[in-house]
Amino acid sequence: MIKLIKMIDNYGRWNKMAKKRKTQQTQQPSYEQKEKNTLGSLMNEELLQKLKATKKQLQDQEVKQKEEEEARIREEKRLKEKNKSFEELLNESNISWKDFK
């Protein structure tokens, strides 16, 4: 009997806490949504344009750096191939002396 009373009491407490959580959860998204909407409207158009220009400039720099890195790697490969010794060229060759007997 005592256990049953404790269970009912605990259920009542749990139910109250659940109701509080539900109301808190429903209130938070609406506040966040309002905050998102007002943040864009508060930004100055000129500031927004500057940020977009800076973003584009940084992207262009990144692309340029990648291209330069690729060009440097190609040049290194070309120079390495150019400066190979006869032994290295011979070892890489698929030609077998048996084919020319």
KAVENPE-V382463 format. One record per residue. N is the residue number from 1. OMEGA is omega in radians with two decimals (* if undefined). Layout:
# KAVENPE-V382463
n->N omega->OMEGA
n->N omega->OMEGA
This chain:
# KAVENPE-V382463
n->1 omega->3.14
n->2 omega->3.11
n->3 omega->3.14
n->4 omega->3.12
n->5 omega->3.12
n->6 omega->3.13
n->7 omega->3.13
n->8 omega->3.12
n->9 omega->3.11
n->10 omega->3.11
n->11 omega->3.12
n->12 omega->3.10
n->13 omega->-3.12
n->14 omega->-3.13
n->15 omega->3.11
n->16 omega->-3.14
n->17 omega->3.14
n->18 omega->3.11
n->19 omega->3.12
n->20 omega->3.14
n->21 omega->-3.13
n->22 omega->-3.13
n->23 omega->3.12
n->24 omega->-3.13
n->25 omega->-3.12
n->26 omega->-3.13
n->27 omega->-3.06
n->28 omega->-3.13
n->29 omega->-3.12
n->30 omega->3.10
n->31 omega->3.12
n->32 omega->3.13
n->33 omega->3.10
n->34 omega->-3.13
n->35 omega->3.13
n->36 omega->-3.12
n->37 omega->-3.07
n->38 omega->-3.12
n->39 omega->3.12
n->40 omega->-3.12
n->41 omega->3.14
n->42 omega->-3.10
n->43 omega->3.11
n->44 omega->-3.13
n->45 omega->3.13
n->46 omega->3.12
n->47 omega->3.11
n->48 omega->3.11
n->49 omega->3.11
n->50 omega->3.13
n->51 omega->3.11
n->52 omega->3.12
n->53 omega->3.12
n->54 omega->3.12
n->55 omega->3.14
n->56 omega->3.14
n->57 omega->3.12
n->58 omega->3.10
n->59 omega->3.11
n->60 omega->3.12
n->61 omega->-3.14
n->62 omega->3.11
n->63 omega->3.14
n->64 omega->3.13
n->65 omega->3.11
n->66 omega->3.13
n->67 omega->3.12
n->68 omega->3.13
n->69 omega->3.10
n->70 omega->3.12
n->71 omega->3.12
n->72 omega->3.13
n->73 omega->3.09
n->74 omega->-3.14
n->75 omega->3.11
n->76 omega->3.11
n->77 omega->-3.13
n->78 omega->3.13
n->79 omega->3.11
n->80 omega->3.11
n->81 omega->-3.12
n->82 omega->-3.05
n->83 omega->3.12
n->84 omega->3.11
n->85 omega->3.14
n->86 omega->-3.14
n->87 omega->3.12
n->88 omega->3.11
n->89 omega->3.14
n->90 omega->3.13
n->91 omega->3.13
n->92 omega->-3.08
n->93 omega->3.09
n->94 omega->-3.08
n->95 omega->3.10
n->96 omega->-3.13
n->97 omega->3.14
n->98 omega->-3.14
n->99 omega->-3.04
n->100 omega->3.12
n->101 omega->*
